[in-house]
Each structure stands twice: as structure tokens, then as C-alpha cells.
Amino acid sequence: MKTQILKKMMPLTVAILGISGAFATTAMQSAAASSTAQRTGYLLNNQGNCDVEVNCSDTPSDFVCRAGITSGPQAFGKDSSDNCTEILYRP
């Protein structure tokens, strides 16, 4: 009797473990993707130099990265030649 129950329950157990493993893997991938989106933005000073660092993100959203949460000067990311031209977003 135990053998029959074990044989009938084994495929269901494997399916449940497989599905839960797939969800766990997907959750870990999305968590890793969101943590890599952080970028350092820079504010332009009066001379046009990028010197003040601000935490920003390169993941597009509705709001650009600014010194304040919703107001203040816009922060930019540096390109390959250290010019502050890349648009960054609020994290």
C-alpha cells in the first residue's frame, strides 16, 4: 500500500518542486536586475563642471534624476569622454 501511494505522489511532488524552483529563479533574476540599475549622477556647477554626486538609476521611469526628490537641478550621467550628457532617472 505504501508503495502505491509513493508511486502516485512522486510525480506530483516533483512537479511542485520544479514549479517553485522556477519561480524562485525568476525572483532572483529580477532582484539582481534592479540592483545593477544604480548609477551615479552628477550635477553641473556654475562653470559647467560635473562635480556633485547624486544617486540615480539608468532604468527609464517617468521622472528624471534631480538634486531634490522632485525639484532642483537635473543630474546627468557621464559618457565615455567624461561629459555630463546622459539622462538618468530617479531610482
PDB file of N, CA, C and O in Angstrom:
ATOM      1  N   MET A   1       0.807  -1.188   0.000  1.00  0.00           N
ATOM      2  CA  MET A   1       0.000   0.000   0.000  1.00  0.00           C
ATOM      3  C   MET A   1       0.863   1.270   0.000  1.00  0.00           C
ATOM      4  O   MET A   1       0.577   2.230  -0.716  1.00  0.00           O
ATOM      5  N   LYS A   2       1.934   1.254   0.827  1.00  0.00           N
ATOM      6  CA  LYS A   2       2.829   2.401   0.860  1.00  0.00           C
ATOM      7  C   LYS A   2       3.478   2.619  -0.500  1.00  0.00           C
ATOM      8  O   LYS A   2       3.653   3.759  -0.930  1.00  0.00           O
ATOM      9  N   THR A   3       3.829   1.549  -1.167  1.00  0.00           N
ATOM     10  CA  THR A   3       4.482   1.650  -2.465  1.00  0.00           C
ATOM     11  C   THR A   3       3.568   2.297  -3.489  1.00  0.00           C
ATOM     12  O   THR A   3       4.028   3.108  -4.292  1.00  0.00           O
ATOM     13  N   GLN A   4       2.296   1.963  -3.482  1.00  0.00           N
ATOM     14  CA  GLN A   4       1.359   2.538  -4.439  1.00  0.00           C
ATOM     15  C   GLN A   4       1.166   4.036  -4.182  1.00  0.00           C
ATOM     16  O   GLN A   4       1.130   4.830  -5.122  1.00  0.00           O
ATOM     17  N   ILE A   5       1.044   4.414  -2.926  1.00  0.00           N
ATOM     18  CA  ILE A   5       0.885   5.833  -2.595  1.00  0.00           C
ATOM     19  C   ILE A   5       2.132   6.608  -2.997  1.00  0.00           C
ATOM     20  O   ILE A   5       2.041   7.710  -3.538  1.00  0.00           O
ATOM     21  N   LEU A   6       3.294   6.025  -2.731  1.00  0.00           N
ATOM     22  CA  LEU A   6       4.550   6.681  -3.079  1.00  0.00           C
ATOM     23  C   LEU A   6       4.666   6.856  -4.594  1.00  0.00           C
ATOM     24  O   LEU A   6       5.101   7.909  -5.060  1.00  0.00           O
ATOM     25  N   LYS A   7       4.288   5.847  -5.358  1.00  0.00           N
ATOM     26  CA  LYS A   7       4.371   5.919  -6.821  1.00  0.00           C
ATOM     27  C   LYS A   7       3.417   6.956  -7.387  1.00  0.00           C
ATOM     28  O   LYS A   7       3.731   7.605  -8.385  1.00  0.00           O
ATOM     29  N   LYS A   8       2.253   7.121  -6.761  1.00  0.00           N
ATOM     30  CA  LYS A   8       1.273   8.095  -7.251  1.00  0.00           C
ATOM     31  C   LYS A   8       1.628   9.524  -6.837  1.00  0.00           C
ATOM     32  O   LYS A   8       1.319  10.462  -7.571  1.00  0.00           O
ATOM     33  N   MET A   9       2.257   9.708  -5.702  1.00  0.00           N
ATOM     34  CA  MET A   9       2.579  11.038  -5.202  1.00  0.00           C
ATOM     35  C   MET A   9       3.905  11.593  -5.735  1.00  0.00           C
ATOM     36  O   MET A   9       4.112  12.806  -5.731  1.00  0.00           O
ATOM     37  N   MET A  10       4.788  10.726  -6.186  1.00  0.00           N
ATOM     38  CA  MET A  10       6.114  11.160  -6.630  1.00  0.00           C
ATOM     39  C   MET A  10       6.049  12.143  -7.808  1.00  0.00           C
ATOM     40  O   MET A  10       6.725  13.170  -7.745  1.00  0.00           O
ATOM     41  N   PRO A  11       5.279  11.894  -8.876  1.00  0.00           N
ATOM     42  CA  PRO A  11       5.235  12.877  -9.980  1.00  0.00           C
ATOM     43  C   PRO A  11       4.678  14.233  -9.542  1.00  0.00           C
ATOM     44  O   PRO A  11       5.152  15.275  -9.996  1.00  0.00           O
ATOM     45  N   LEU A  12       3.682  14.224  -8.669  1.00  0.00           N
ATOM     46  CA  LEU A  12       3.117  15.475  -8.176  1.00  0.00           C
ATOM     47  C   LEU A  12       4.141  16.246  -7.354  1.00  0.00           C
ATOM     48  O   LEU A  12       4.244  17.467  -7.479  1.00  0.00           O
ATOM     49  N   THR A  13       4.886  15.555  -6.528  1.00  0.00           N
ATOM     50  CA  THR A  13       5.917  16.191  -5.707  1.00  0.00           C
ATOM     51  C   THR A  13       7.009  16.802  -6.577  1.00  0.00           C
ATOM     52  O   THR A  13       7.453  17.921  -6.319  1.00  0.00           O
ATOM     53  N   VAL A  14       7.439  16.087  -7.588  1.00  0.00           N
ATOM     54  CA  VAL A  14       8.468  16.600  -8.496  1.00  0.00           C
ATOM     55  C   VAL A  14       7.955  17.825  -9.248  1.00  0.00           C
ATOM     56  O   VAL A  14       8.699  18.787  -9.440  1.00  0.00           O
ATOM     57  N   ALA A  15       6.690  17.801  -9.677  1.00  0.00           N
ATOM     58  CA  ALA A  15       6.123  18.944 -10.393  1.00  0.00           C
ATOM     59  C   ALA A  15       6.053  20.172  -9.493  1.00  0.00           C
ATOM     60  O   ALA A  15       6.379  21.277  -9.928  1.00  0.00           O
ATOM     61  N   ILE A  16       5.636  19.994  -8.252  1.00  0.00           N
ATOM     62  CA  ILE A  16       5.541  21.122  -7.325  1.00  0.00           C
ATOM     63  C   ILE A  16       6.921  21.702  -7.042  1.00  0.00           C
ATOM     64  O   ILE A  16       7.084  22.922  -7.016  1.00  0.00           O
ATOM     65  N   LEU A  17       7.910  20.849  -6.832  1.00  0.00           N
ATOM     66  CA  LEU A  17       9.271  21.344  -6.599  1.00  0.00           C
ATOM     67  C   LEU A  17       9.828  22.062  -7.830  1.00  0.00           C
ATOM     68  O   LEU A  17      10.521  23.070  -7.697  1.00  0.00           O
ATOM     69  N   GLY A  18       9.533  21.558  -9.008  1.00  0.00           N
ATOM     70  CA  GLY A  18      10.008  22.197 -10.235  1.00  0.00           C
ATOM     71  C   GLY A  18       9.403  23.572 -10.445  1.00  0.00           C
ATOM     72  O   GLY A  18      10.099  24.516 -10.820  1.00  0.00           O
ATOM     73  N   ILE A  19       8.108  23.682 -10.203  1.00  0.00           N
ATOM     74  CA  ILE A  19       7.433  24.970 -10.379  1.00  0.00           C
ATOM     75  C   ILE A  19       7.937  25.986  -9.354  1.00  0.00           C
ATOM     76  O   ILE A  19       8.208  27.135  -9.701  1.00  0.00           O
ATOM     77  N   SER A  20       8.061  25.571  -8.104  1.00  0.00           N
ATOM     78  CA  SER A  20       8.546  26.511  -7.088  1.00  0.00           C
ATOM     79  C   SER A  20       9.996  26.914  -7.359  1.00  0.00           C
ATOM     80  O   SER A  20      10.378  28.049  -7.071  1.00  0.00           O
ATOM     81  N   GLY A  21      10.798  26.024  -7.897  1.00  0.00           N
ATOM     82  CA  GLY A  21      12.168  26.368  -8.266  1.00  0.00           C
ATOM     83  C   GLY A  21      12.220  27.389  -9.391  1.00  0.00           C
ATOM     84  O   GLY A  21      13.069  28.280  -9.393  1.00  0.00           O
ATOM     85  N   ALA A  22      11.300  27.254 -10.355  1.00  0.00           N
ATOM     86  CA  ALA A  22      11.249  28.216 -11.461  1.00  0.00           C
ATOM     87  C   ALA A  22      10.871  29.607 -10.957  1.00  0.00           C
ATOM     88  O   ALA A  22      11.453  30.600 -11.393  1.00  0.00           O
ATOM     89  N   PHE A  23       9.914  29.686 -10.057  1.00  0.00           N
ATOM     90  CA  PHE A  23       9.535  30.986  -9.507  1.00  0.00           C
ATOM     91  C   PHE A  23      10.672  31.593  -8.684  1.00  0.00           C
ATOM     92  O   PHE A  23      10.902  32.801  -8.742  1.00  0.00           O
ATOM     93  N   ALA A  24      11.370  30.779  -7.936  1.00  0.00           N
ATOM     94  CA  ALA A  24      12.483  31.286  -7.131  1.00  0.00           C
ATOM     95  C   ALA A  24      13.597  31.834  -8.023  1.00  0.00           C
ATOM     96  O   ALA A  24      14.192  32.866  -7.711  1.00  0.00           O
ATOM     97  N   THR A  25      13.874  31.156  -9.115  1.00  0.00           N
ATOM     98  CA  THR A  25      14.907  31.611 -10.047  1.00  0.00           C
ATOM     99  C   THR A  25      14.522  32.939 -10.681  1.00  0.00           C
ATOM    100  O   THR A  25      15.356  33.836 -10.799  1.00  0.00           O
ATOM    101  N   THR A  26      13.264  33.070 -11.090  1.00  0.00           N
ATOM    102  CA  THR A  26      12.796  34.311 -11.696  1.00  0.00           C
ATOM    103  C   THR A  26      12.870  35.464 -10.700  1.00  0.00           C
ATOM    104  O   THR A  26      13.256  36.574 -11.066  1.00  0.00           O
ATOM    105  N   ALA A  27      12.507  35.213  -9.461  1.00  0.00           N
ATOM    106  CA  ALA A  27      12.570  36.261  -8.447  1.00  0.00           C
ATOM    107  C   ALA A  27      14.004  36.716  -8.213  1.00  0.00           C
ATOM    108  O   ALA A  27      14.245  37.909  -8.028  1.00  0.00           O
ATOM    109  N   MET A  28      14.954  35.797  -8.218  1.00  0.00           N
ATOM    110  CA  MET A  28      16.352  36.158  -8.003  1.00  0.00           C
ATOM    111  C   MET A  28      16.882  36.963  -9.188  1.00  0.00           C
ATOM    112  O   MET A  28      17.677  37.883  -8.994  1.00  0.00           O
ATOM    113  N   GLN A  29      16.458  36.637 -10.410  1.00  0.00           N
ATOM    114  CA  GLN A  29      16.923  37.375 -11.573  1.00  0.00           C
ATOM    115  C   GLN A  29      16.401  38.801 -11.564  1.00  0.00           C
ATOM    116  O   GLN A  29      17.147  39.728 -11.881  1.00  0.00           O
ATOM    117  N   SER A  30      15.135  39.000 -11.207  1.00  0.00           N
ATOM    118  CA  SER A  30      14.599  40.354 -11.192  1.00  0.00           C
ATOM    119  C   SER A  30      15.208  41.171 -10.058  1.00  0.00           C
ATOM    120  O   SER A  30      15.367  42.383 -10.201  1.00  0.00           O
ATOM    121  N   ALA A  31      15.549  40.550  -8.950  1.00  0.00           N
ATOM    122  CA  ALA A  31      16.214  41.266  -7.859  1.00  0.00           C
ATOM    123  C   ALA A  31      17.613  41.689  -8.275  1.00  0.00           C
ATOM    124  O   ALA A  31      18.050  42.790  -7.938  1.00  0.00           O
ATOM    125  N   ALA A  32      18.323  40.832  -9.003  1.00  0.00           N
ATOM    126  CA  ALA A  32      19.668  41.179  -9.471  1.00  0.00           C
ATOM    127  C   ALA A  32      19.614  42.284 -10.510  1.00  0.00           C
ATOM    128  O   ALA A  32      20.495  43.143 -10.533  1.00  0.00           O
ATOM    129  N   ALA A  33      18.611  42.286 -11.363  1.00  0.00           N
ATOM    130  CA  ALA A  33      18.498  43.310 -12.390  1.00  0.00           C
ATOM    131  C   ALA A  33      18.228  44.673 -11.782  1.00  0.00           C
ATOM    132  O   ALA A  33      18.784  45.672 -12.237  1.00  0.00           O
ATOM    133  N   SER A  34      17.394  44.731 -10.774  1.00  0.00           N
ATOM    134  CA  SER A  34      17.110  46.018 -10.172  1.00  0.00           C
ATOM    135  C   SER A  34      18.287  46.564  -9.379  1.00  0.00           C
ATOM    136  O   SER A  34      18.429  47.781  -9.270  1.00  0.00           O
ATOM    137  N   SER A  35      19.119  45.720  -8.831  1.00  0.00           N
ATOM    138  CA  SER A  35      20.243  46.214  -8.059  1.00  0.00           C
ATOM    139  C   SER A  35      21.382  46.703  -8.943  1.00  0.00           C
ATOM    140  O   SER A  35      22.222  47.472  -8.473  1.00  0.00           O
ATOM    141  N   THR A  36      21.442  46.285 -10.206  1.00  0.00           N
ATOM    142  CA  THR A  36      22.508  46.735 -11.094  1.00  0.00           C
ATOM    143  C   THR A  36      22.153  48.027 -11.818  1.00  0.00           C
ATOM    144  O   THR A  36      22.991  48.580 -12.530  1.00  0.00           O
ATOM    145  N   ALA A  37      20.918  48.524 -11.649  1.00  0.00           N
ATOM    146  CA  ALA A  37      20.493  49.712 -12.379  1.00  0.00           C
ATOM    147  C   ALA A  37      20.974  51.005 -11.727  1.00  0.00           C
ATOM    148  O   ALA A  37      20.791  52.074 -12.310  1.00  0.00           O
ATOM    149  N   GLN A  38      21.575  50.952 -10.554  1.00  0.00           N
ATOM    150  CA  GLN A  38      22.015  52.162  -9.864  1.00  0.00           C
ATOM    151  C   GLN A  38      23.207  52.788 -10.591  1.00  0.00           C
ATOM    152  O   GLN A  38      24.152  52.100 -10.975  1.00  0.00           O
ATOM    153  N   ARG A  39      23.139  54.098 -10.767  1.00  0.00           N
ATOM    154  CA  ARG A  39      24.230  54.846 -11.398  1.00  0.00           C
ATOM    155  C   ARG A  39      24.475  56.114 -10.604  1.00  0.00           C
ATOM    156  O   ARG A  39      23.584  56.606  -9.912  1.00  0.00           O
ATOM    157  N   THR A  40      25.656  56.629 -10.704  1.00  0.00           N
ATOM    158  CA  THR A  40      25.986  57.902 -10.078  1.00  0.00           C
ATOM    159  C   THR A  40      25.719  59.011 -11.084  1.00  0.00           C
ATOM    160  O   THR A  40      26.253  59.007 -12.193  1.00  0.00           O
ATOM    161  N   GLY A  41      24.889  59.954 -10.679  1.00  0.00           N
ATOM    162  CA  GLY A  41      24.623  61.122 -11.497  1.00  0.00           C
ATOM    163  C   GLY A  41      25.420  62.302 -10.964  1.00  0.00           C
ATOM    164  O   GLY A  41      25.850  62.298  -9.811  1.00  0.00           O
ATOM    165  N   TYR A  42      25.613  63.292 -11.787  1.00  0.00           N
ATOM    166  CA  TYR A  42      26.401  64.464 -11.400  1.00  0.00           C
ATOM    167  C   TYR A  42      25.617  65.729 -11.725  1.00  0.00           C
ATOM    168  O   TYR A  42      24.949  65.826 -12.755  1.00  0.00           O
ATOM    169  N   LEU A  43      25.720  66.698 -10.813  1.00  0.00           N
ATOM    170  CA  LEU A  43      25.104  67.996 -11.025  1.00  0.00           C
ATOM    171  C   LEU A  43      26.132  68.939 -11.629  1.00  0.00           C
ATOM    172  O   LEU A  43      27.315  68.879 -11.295  1.00  0.00           O
ATOM    173  N   LEU A  44      25.680  69.799 -12.509  1.00  0.00           N
ATOM    174  CA  LEU A  44      26.575  70.787 -13.123  1.00  0.00           C
ATOM    175  C   LEU A  44      26.698  71.991 -12.198  1.00  0.00           C
ATOM    176  O   LEU A  44      25.697  72.486 -11.679  1.00  0.00           O
ATOM    177  N   ASN A  45      27.929  72.460 -11.991  1.00  0.00           N
ATOM    178  CA  ASN A  45      28.122  73.668 -11.189  1.00  0.00           C
ATOM    179  C   ASN A  45      28.061  74.895 -12.100  1.00  0.00           C
ATOM    180  O   ASN A  45      27.753  74.767 -13.285  1.00  0.00           O
ATOM    181  N   ASN A  46      28.350  76.081 -11.560  1.00  0.00           N
ATOM    182  CA  ASN A  46      28.251  77.324 -12.342  1.00  0.00           C
ATOM    183  C   ASN A  46      29.208  77.366 -13.520  1.00  0.00           C
ATOM    184  O   ASN A  46      28.933  78.030 -14.519  1.00  0.00           O
ATOM    185  N   GLN A  47      30.340  76.658 -13.413  1.00  0.00           N
ATOM    186  CA  GLN A  47      31.310  76.633 -14.507  1.00  0.00           C
ATOM    187  C   GLN A  47      30.997  75.539 -15.527  1.00  0.00           C
ATOM    188  O   GLN A  47      31.708  75.416 -16.524  1.00  0.00           O
ATOM    189  N   GLY A  48      29.977  74.762 -15.307  1.00  0.00           N
ATOM    190  CA  GLY A  48      29.613  73.694 -16.244  1.00  0.00           C
ATOM    191  C   GLY A  48      30.334  72.390 -15.979  1.00  0.00           C
ATOM    192  O   GLY A  48      30.299  71.493 -16.823  1.00  0.00           O
ATOM    193  N   ASN A  49      30.995  72.251 -14.821  1.00  0.00           N
ATOM    194  CA  ASN A  49      31.693  71.013 -14.480  1.00  0.00           C
ATOM    195  C   ASN A  49      30.762  70.074 -13.717  1.00  0.00           C
ATOM    196  O   ASN A  49      29.884  70.518 -12.976  1.00  0.00           O
ATOM    197  N   CYS A  50      30.963  68.786 -13.909  1.00  0.00           N
ATOM    198  CA  CYS A  50      30.203  67.780 -13.171  1.00  0.00           C
ATOM    199  C   CYS A  50      30.968  67.469 -11.898  1.00  0.00           C
ATOM    200  O   CYS A  50      32.015  66.823 -11.942  1.00  0.00           O
ATOM    201  N   ASP A  51      30.452  67.926 -10.761  1.00  0.00           N
ATOM    202  CA  ASP A  51      31.246  67.717  -9.560  1.00  0.00           C
ATOM    203  C   ASP A  51      30.473  67.200  -8.360  1.00  0.00           C
ATOM    204  O   ASP A  51      31.093  66.657  -7.445  1.00  0.00           O
ATOM    205  N   VAL A  52      29.163  67.336  -8.314  1.00  0.00           N
ATOM    206  CA  VAL A  52      28.386  66.893  -7.166  1.00  0.00           C
ATOM    207  C   VAL A  52      27.692  65.580  -7.517  1.00  0.00           C
ATOM    208  O   VAL A  52      26.927  65.507  -8.478  1.00  0.00           O
ATOM    209  N   GLU A  53      27.973  64.538  -6.718  1.00  0.00           N
ATOM    210  CA  GLU A  53      27.412  63.217  -6.996  1.00  0.00           C
ATOM    211  C   GLU A  53      26.012  63.074  -6.409  1.00  0.00           C
ATOM    212  O   GLU A  53      25.728  63.563  -5.316  1.00  0.00           O
ATOM    213  N   VAL A  54      25.134  62.387  -7.162  1.00  0.00           N
ATOM    214  CA  VAL A  54      23.761  62.120  -6.752  1.00  0.00           C
ATOM    215  C   VAL A  54      23.451  60.669  -7.133  1.00  0.00           C
ATOM    216  O   VAL A  54      23.881  60.204  -8.188  1.00  0.00           O
ATOM    217  N   ASN A  55      22.709  59.952  -6.282  1.00  0.00           N
ATOM    218  CA  ASN A  55      22.308  58.588  -6.617  1.00  0.00           C
ATOM    219  C   ASN A  55      21.163  58.616  -7.614  1.00  0.00           C
ATOM    220  O   ASN A  55      20.124  59.230  -7.368  1.00  0.00           O
ATOM    221  N   CYS A  56      21.362  57.944  -8.746  1.00  0.00           N
ATOM    222  CA  CYS A  56      20.367  57.898  -9.807  1.00  0.00           C
ATOM    223  C   CYS A  56      20.246  56.461 -10.319  1.00  0.00           C
ATOM    224  O   CYS A  56      20.841  55.540  -9.761  1.00  0.00           O
ATOM    225  N   SER A  57      19.475  56.287 -11.375  1.00  0.00           N
ATOM    226  CA  SER A  57      19.275  54.986 -11.986  1.00  0.00           C
ATOM    227  C   SER A  57      19.271  55.169 -13.499  1.00  0.00           C
ATOM    228  O   SER A  57      18.885  56.226 -14.000  1.00  0.00           O
ATOM    229  N   ASP A  58      19.704  54.135 -14.230  1.00  0.00           N
ATOM    230  CA  ASP A  58      19.633  54.225 -15.688  1.00  0.00           C
ATOM    231  C   ASP A  58      18.417  53.483 -16.240  1.00  0.00           C
ATOM    232  O   ASP A  58      18.272  53.343 -17.455  1.00  0.00           O
ATOM    233  N   THR A  59      17.540  53.004 -15.344  1.00  0.00           N
ATOM    234  CA  THR A  59      16.301  52.362 -15.771  1.00  0.00           C
ATOM    235  C   THR A  59      15.274  53.452 -16.057  1.00  0.00           C
ATOM    236  O   THR A  59      14.946  54.224 -15.157  1.00  0.00           O
ATOM    237  N   PRO A  60      14.757  53.538 -17.282  1.00  0.00           N
ATOM    238  CA  PRO A  60      13.813  54.608 -17.617  1.00  0.00           C
ATOM    239  C   PRO A  60      12.573  54.587 -16.725  1.00  0.00           C
ATOM    240  O   PRO A  60      11.998  53.531 -16.461  1.00  0.00           O
ATOM    241  N   SER A  61      12.177  55.760 -16.274  1.00  0.00           N
ATOM    242  CA  SER A  61      10.954  55.924 -15.494  1.00  0.00           C
ATOM    243  C   SER A  61      10.328  57.256 -15.887  1.00  0.00           C
ATOM    244  O   SER A  61      10.792  57.909 -16.821  1.00  0.00           O
ATOM    245  N   ASP A  62       9.284  57.660 -15.185  1.00  0.00           N
ATOM    246  CA  ASP A  62       8.581  58.896 -15.511  1.00  0.00           C
ATOM    247  C   ASP A  62       9.314  60.148 -15.040  1.00  0.00           C
ATOM    248  O   ASP A  62       9.024  61.249 -15.508  1.00  0.00           O
ATOM    249  N   PHE A  63      10.263  59.988 -14.114  1.00  0.00           N
ATOM    250  CA  PHE A  63      10.901  61.145 -13.512  1.00  0.00           C
ATOM    251  C   PHE A  63      12.407  61.121 -13.736  1.00  0.00           C
ATOM    252  O   PHE A  63      13.056  60.093 -13.546  1.00  0.00           O
ATOM    253  N   VAL A  64      12.958  62.271 -14.144  1.00  0.00           N
ATOM    254  CA  VAL A  64      14.405  62.376 -14.295  1.00  0.00           C
ATOM    255  C   VAL A  64      15.035  62.561 -12.925  1.00  0.00           C
ATOM    256  O   VAL A  64      14.364  62.982 -11.982  1.00  0.00           O
ATOM    257  N   CYS A  65      16.306  62.253 -12.813  1.00  0.00           N
ATOM    258  CA  CYS A  65      17.028  62.361 -11.550  1.00  0.00           C
ATOM    259  C   CYS A  65      17.363  63.832 -11.287  1.00  0.00           C
ATOM    260  O   CYS A  65      17.901  64.524 -12.151  1.00  0.00           O
ATOM    261  N   ARG A  66      17.037  64.287 -10.093  1.00  0.00           N
ATOM    262  CA  ARG A  66      17.281  65.674  -9.703  1.00  0.00           C
ATOM    263  C   ARG A  66      17.964  65.710  -8.346  1.00  0.00           C
ATOM    264  O   ARG A  66      18.038  64.695  -7.653  1.00  0.00           O
ATOM    265  N   ALA A  67      18.461  66.877  -7.970  1.00  0.00           N
ATOM    266  CA  ALA A  67      19.130  67.036  -6.675  1.00  0.00           C
ATOM    267  C   ALA A  67      18.153  66.785  -5.543  1.00  0.00           C
ATOM    268  O   ALA A  67      18.497  66.114  -4.570  1.00  0.00           O
ATOM    269  N   GLY A  68      16.939  67.312  -5.654  1.00  0.00           N
ATOM    270  CA  GLY A  68      15.876  67.028  -4.699  1.00  0.00           C
ATOM    271  C   GLY A  68      15.062  65.866  -5.238  1.00  0.00           C
ATOM    272  O   GLY A  68      15.356  65.341  -6.312  1.00  0.00           O
ATOM    273  N   ILE A  69      14.058  65.470  -4.508  1.00  0.00           N
ATOM    274  CA  ILE A  69      13.249  64.350  -4.988  1.00  0.00           C
ATOM    275  C   ILE A  69      12.472  64.726  -6.239  1.00  0.00           C
ATOM    276  O   ILE A  69      12.464  63.980  -7.218  1.00  0.00           O
ATOM    277  N   THR A  70      11.812  65.894  -6.208  1.00  0.00           N
ATOM    278  CA  THR A  70      11.029  66.303  -7.371  1.00  0.00           C
ATOM    279  C   THR A  70      11.448  67.649  -7.936  1.00  0.00           C
ATOM    280  O   THR A  70      10.921  68.077  -8.963  1.00  0.00           O
ATOM    281  N   SER A  71      12.387  68.323  -7.283  1.00  0.00           N
ATOM    282  CA  SER A  71      12.797  69.641  -7.766  1.00  0.00           C
ATOM    283  C   SER A  71      14.310  69.776  -7.653  1.00  0.00           C
ATOM    284  O   SER A  71      14.994  68.903  -7.118  1.00  0.00           O
ATOM    285  N   GLY A  72      14.804  70.874  -8.163  1.00  0.00           N
ATOM    286  CA  GLY A  72      16.242  71.121  -8.117  1.00  0.00           C
ATOM    287  C   GLY A  72      16.880  70.857  -9.471  1.00  0.00           C
ATOM    288  O   GLY A  72      16.203  70.457 -10.418  1.00  0.00           O
ATOM    289  N   PRO A  73      18.182  71.083  -9.558  1.00  0.00           N
ATOM    290  CA  PRO A  73      18.863  70.878 -10.838  1.00  0.00           C
ATOM    291  C   PRO A  73      18.879  69.401 -11.236  1.00  0.00           C
ATOM    292  O   PRO A  73      18.921  68.509 -10.388  1.00  0.00           O
ATOM    293  N   GLN A  74      18.846  69.174 -12.532  1.00  0.00           N
ATOM    294  CA  GLN A  74      18.847  67.809 -13.061  1.00  0.00           C
ATOM    295  C   GLN A  74      20.247  67.213 -13.002  1.00  0.00           C
ATOM    296  O   GLN A  74      21.236  67.894 -13.275  1.00  0.00           O
ATOM    297  N   ALA A  75      20.321  65.941 -12.645  1.00  0.00           N
ATOM    298  CA  ALA A  75      21.596  65.223 -12.615  1.00  0.00           C
ATOM    299  C   ALA A  75      21.774  64.467 -13.922  1.00  0.00           C
ATOM    300  O   ALA A  75      20.811  63.960 -14.497  1.00  0.00           O
ATOM    301  N   PHE A  76      23.014  64.396 -14.384  1.00  0.00           N
ATOM    302  CA  PHE A  76      23.330  63.711 -15.631  1.00  0.00           C
ATOM    303  C   PHE A  76      24.395  62.642 -15.387  1.00  0.00           C
ATOM    304  O   PHE A  76      25.166  62.722 -14.430  1.00  0.00           O
ATOM    305  N   GLY A  77      24.424  61.647 -16.263  1.00  0.00           N
ATOM    306  CA  GLY A  77      25.469  60.637 -16.216  1.00  0.00           C
ATOM    307  C   GLY A  77      26.598  61.011 -17.143  1.00  0.00           C
ATOM    308  O   GLY A  77      26.396  61.703 -18.141  1.00  0.00           O
ATOM    309  N   LYS A  78      27.793  60.550 -16.810  1.00  0.00           N
ATOM    310  CA  LYS A  78      28.960  60.845 -17.650  1.00  0.00           C
ATOM    311  C   LYS A  78      29.053  59.824 -18.785  1.00  0.00           C
ATOM    312  O   LYS A  78      28.834  58.628 -18.590  1.00  0.00           O
ATOM    313  N   ASP A  79      29.385  60.333 -19.979  1.00  0.00           N
ATOM    314  CA  ASP A  79      29.608  59.436 -21.109  1.00  0.00           C
ATOM    315  C   ASP A  79      31.069  58.998 -21.133  1.00  0.00           C
ATOM    316  O   ASP A  79      31.810  59.251 -20.183  1.00  0.00           O
ATOM    317  N   SER A  80      31.481  58.345 -22.209  1.00  0.00           N
ATOM    318  CA  SER A  80      32.841  57.797 -22.288  1.00  0.00           C
ATOM    319  C   SER A  80      33.922  58.871 -22.272  1.00  0.00           C
ATOM    320  O   SER A  80      35.058  58.579 -21.896  1.00  0.00           O
ATOM    321  N   SER A  81      33.607  60.106 -22.667  1.00  0.00           N
ATOM    322  CA  SER A  81      34.601  61.184 -22.643  1.00  0.00           C
ATOM    323  C   SER A  81      34.393  62.122 -21.454  1.00  0.00           C
ATOM    324  O   SER A  81      34.817  63.277 -21.505  1.00  0.00           O
ATOM    325  N   ASP A  82      33.748  61.648 -20.384  1.00  0.00           N
ATOM    326  CA  ASP A  82      33.514  62.390 -19.140  1.00  0.00           C
ATOM    327  C   ASP A  82      32.694  63.663 -19.312  1.00  0.00           C
ATOM    328  O   ASP A  82      32.860  64.614 -18.548  1.00  0.00           O
ATOM    329  N   ASN A  83      31.820  63.691 -20.299  1.00  0.00           N
ATOM    330  CA  ASN A  83      30.880  64.797 -20.445  1.00  0.00           C
ATOM    331  C   ASN A  83      29.557  64.397 -19.804  1.00  0.00           C
ATOM    332  O   ASN A  83      29.109  63.262 -19.963  1.00  0.00           O
ATOM    333  N   CYS A  84      28.937  65.311 -19.090  1.00  0.00           N
ATOM    334  CA  CYS A  84      27.653  65.025 -18.436  1.00  0.00           C
ATOM    335  C   CYS A  84      26.520  65.235 -19.435  1.00  0.00           C
ATOM    336  O   CYS A  84      25.938  66.318 -19.511  1.00  0.00           O
ATOM    337  N   THR A  85      26.217  64.198 -20.192  1.00  0.00           N
ATOM    338  CA  THR A  85      25.186  64.310 -21.216  1.00  0.00           C
ATOM    339  C   THR A  85      24.111  63.234 -21.122  1.00  0.00           C
ATOM    340  O   THR A  85      23.049  63.386 -21.726  1.00  0.00           O
ATOM    341  N   GLU A  86      24.351  62.150 -20.382  1.00  0.00           N
ATOM    342  CA  GLU A  86      23.393  61.046 -20.331  1.00  0.00           C
ATOM    343  C   GLU A  86      22.255  61.379 -19.373  1.00  0.00           C
ATOM    344  O   GLU A  86      22.481  61.836 -18.253  1.00  0.00           O
ATOM    345  N   ILE A  87      21.043  61.145 -19.828  1.00  0.00           N
ATOM    346  CA  ILE A  87      19.871  61.384 -18.979  1.00  0.00           C
ATOM    347  C   ILE A  87      19.707  60.193 -18.038  1.00  0.00           C
ATOM    348  O   ILE A  87      19.676  59.040 -18.469  1.00  0.00           O
ATOM    349  N   LEU A  88      19.603  60.493 -16.759  1.00  0.00           N
ATOM    350  CA  LEU A  88      19.378  59.469 -15.745  1.00  0.00           C
ATOM    351  C   LEU A  88      18.017  59.696 -15.097  1.00  0.00           C
ATOM    352  O   LEU A  88      17.419  60.764 -15.222  1.00  0.00           O
ATOM    353  N   TYR A  89      17.552  58.682 -14.414  1.00  0.00           N
ATOM    354  CA  TYR A  89      16.206  58.718 -13.837  1.00  0.00           C
ATOM    355  C   TYR A  89      16.249  58.555 -12.341  1.00  0.00           C
ATOM    356  O   TYR A  89      17.244  58.101 -11.776  1.00  0.00           O
ATOM    357  N   ARG A  90      15.144  58.936 -11.696  1.00  0.00           N
ATOM    358  CA  ARG A  90      15.046  58.798 -10.247  1.00  0.00           C
ATOM    359  C   ARG A  90      14.959  57.315  -9.895  1.00  0.00           C
ATOM    360  O   ARG A  90      14.180  56.583 -10.507  1.00  0.00           O
ATOM    361  N   PRO A  91      15.745  56.862  -8.920  1.00  0.00           N
ATOM    362  CA  PRO A  91      15.695  55.445  -8.549  1.00  0.00           C
ATOM    363  C   PRO A  91      14.410  55.085  -7.829  1.00  0.00           C
ATOM    364  O   PRO A  91      14.217  53.929  -7.452  1.00  0.00           O
TER     365      PRO A  91
END
